[in-house]
Amino acid sequence: MSKFFVKTDESLPIMLLRAREAVMCRIRPFLIKHDLSEQQWRVLRILDEVGPLEPTELGERCMVLTPSLTRILSLLEKRQMIRREQHPTDRRKQIIHLAGPGQDVIAKIAPEAQKIYEDLEEHFGKPQMINLLNKLKKLSEF
């Protein structure tokens, strides 16, 4: 074993993945119930939170690469959860909007998602959750 590597329990990337998986294993069942992937859910949530966006900015906010985003947007558009609109000043660009069926899905899922966040907050305590989110935000800006 090399002495240059930290143990996996001390590896930030591995621990972040483990923490993500611990949270996502609670979220995946209700996404599956609503026939959504994790990435599709992120797209819908960002559009709901921020409003219409160009695909590039949407992909950046959702942490989804362009080829995947193209596929996700096509699927969501077929399900009428989003709609595309020509950019008002640049005809080469599009604006992605959350459509009525997408809003309906968010309204159905939101209470379940909120319960998961409340359970996490109850488990860790609100101050610790706020602290963790602040630290993760700071780390993401590194």
C-alpha positions as CSV (number, residue, x, y, z in Angstrom):
1,M,0.0,0.0,0.0
2,S,1.3,3.4,-0.9
3,K,1.8,5.9,1.9
4,F,1.0,8.8,-0.5
5,F,-2.7,8.1,-0.6
6,V,-5.2,8.9,2.2
7,K,-7.5,6.2,3.4
8,T,-10.8,6.0,1.6
9,D,-12.7,7.1,4.8
10,E,-10.6,10.3,4.6
11,S,-10.9,10.8,0.9
12,L,-13.0,13.8,0.1
13,P,-14.2,12.6,-3.3
14,I,-15.2,9.1,-1.9
15,M,-16.9,10.5,1.2
16,L,-18.8,13.0,-1.0
17,L,-20.0,10.1,-3.2
18,R,-21.0,8.1,-0.1
19,A,-22.9,11.0,1.3
20,R,-24.6,11.6,-2.0
21,E,-25.6,8.0,-2.2
22,A,-27.0,8.0,1.3
23,V,-29.3,10.9,0.4
24,M,-30.2,9.6,-3.1
25,C,-31.2,6.2,-1.9
26,R,-34.1,8.0,-0.1
27,I,-35.0,10.1,-3.1
28,R,-34.7,7.5,-5.9
29,P,-37.9,5.6,-4.9
30,F,-40.2,8.5,-5.4
31,L,-38.5,9.5,-8.6
32,I,-39.0,6.0,-9.9
33,K,-42.6,6.1,-8.9
34,H,-43.0,9.2,-11.0
35,D,-40.9,7.8,-13.9
36,L,-38.1,10.4,-13.6
37,S,-34.3,10.0,-13.6
38,E,-32.2,12.0,-11.1
39,Q,-31.1,14.3,-14.0
40,Q,-34.6,14.9,-15.2
41,W,-35.6,15.8,-11.7
42,R,-32.8,18.3,-11.4
43,V,-33.8,19.9,-14.7
44,L,-37.4,20.3,-13.6
45,R,-36.3,21.6,-10.2
46,I,-34.0,24.2,-11.6
47,L,-36.6,25.4,-14.1
48,D,-39.1,25.6,-11.3
49,E,-36.8,27.5,-9.0
50,V,-35.0,29.8,-11.5
51,G,-37.4,30.1,-14.4
52,P,-36.7,29.8,-18.2
53,L,-33.1,29.3,-19.1
54,E,-30.8,28.7,-22.1
55,P,-29.7,25.1,-22.3
56,T,-26.1,26.0,-21.5
57,E,-26.9,27.7,-18.3
58,L,-29.5,25.0,-17.4
59,G,-26.8,22.3,-17.9
60,E,-24.3,24.1,-15.7
61,R,-26.9,24.6,-12.9
62,C,-28.0,21.0,-13.1
63,M,-24.5,19.6,-13.3
64,V,-25.4,17.8,-16.6
65,L,-23.1,17.5,-19.6
66,T,-24.5,18.9,-22.9
67,P,-24.9,15.5,-24.7
68,S,-26.9,14.2,-21.7
69,L,-28.9,17.4,-21.4
70,T,-29.9,17.2,-25.1
71,R,-31.3,13.7,-24.5
72,I,-33.0,14.7,-21.2
73,L,-34.6,17.7,-22.8
74,S,-35.9,15.6,-25.7
75,L,-37.5,13.2,-23.2
76,L,-39.0,15.9,-21.1
77,E,-40.4,17.6,-24.2
78,K,-42.0,14.4,-25.4
79,R,-43.7,14.1,-22.0
80,Q,-44.7,17.8,-22.4
81,M,-43.0,18.7,-19.1
82,I,-40.9,21.4,-20.8
83,R,-41.3,23.5,-23.9
84,R,-38.6,25.2,-26.0
85,E,-38.9,28.7,-27.3
86,Q,-36.8,30.7,-29.7
87,H,-34.5,33.2,-28.0
88,P,-36.0,36.6,-28.5
89,T,-32.7,38.2,-29.7
90,D,-30.6,35.3,-31.0
91,R,-32.4,32.9,-33.3
92,R,-29.5,30.4,-32.9
93,K,-30.5,29.9,-29.2
94,Q,-33.4,28.4,-27.4
95,I,-35.0,29.1,-24.0
96,I,-36.3,26.2,-22.0
97,H,-39.5,26.6,-20.0
98,L,-41.2,24.5,-17.4
99,A,-44.6,23.4,-18.9
100,G,-47.8,22.6,-17.0
101,P,-47.2,18.8,-16.7
102,G,-43.7,19.5,-15.4
103,Q,-45.2,21.9,-12.8
104,D,-47.8,19.2,-11.9
105,V,-45.1,16.6,-11.3
106,I,-43.1,19.0,-9.1
107,A,-46.3,19.7,-7.1
108,K,-46.8,15.9,-6.6
109,I,-43.2,15.2,-5.7
110,A,-42.5,18.3,-3.5
111,P,-44.2,17.0,-0.3
112,E,-42.2,13.8,-0.5
113,A,-39.0,15.6,-1.2
114,Q,-39.7,18.1,1.6
115,K,-40.3,15.2,4.1
116,I,-36.8,13.8,3.2
117,Y,-35.2,17.1,3.8
118,E,-37.0,17.5,7.1
119,D,-35.9,14.0,8.1
120,L,-32.3,14.9,7.3
121,E,-32.6,18.1,9.2
122,E,-34.1,16.2,12.2
123,H,-31.3,13.6,12.1
124,F,-28.4,16.2,11.9
125,G,-30.0,19.3,13.4
126,K,-30.8,22.5,11.5
127,P,-27.6,24.3,12.5
128,Q,-25.5,21.4,11.3
129,M,-27.4,21.2,8.0
130,I,-27.0,24.9,7.4
131,N,-23.3,24.6,8.3
132,L,-22.8,21.6,6.0
133,L,-24.6,23.4,3.1
134,N,-22.5,26.5,3.6
135,K,-19.3,24.4,3.6
136,L,-20.3,22.5,0.5
137,K,-21.1,25.8,-1.2
138,K,-17.7,27.2,-0.3
139,L,-16.0,24.0,-1.5
140,S,-17.9,24.1,-4.8
141,E,-16.5,27.6,-5.3
142,F,-12.9,26.5,-4.8
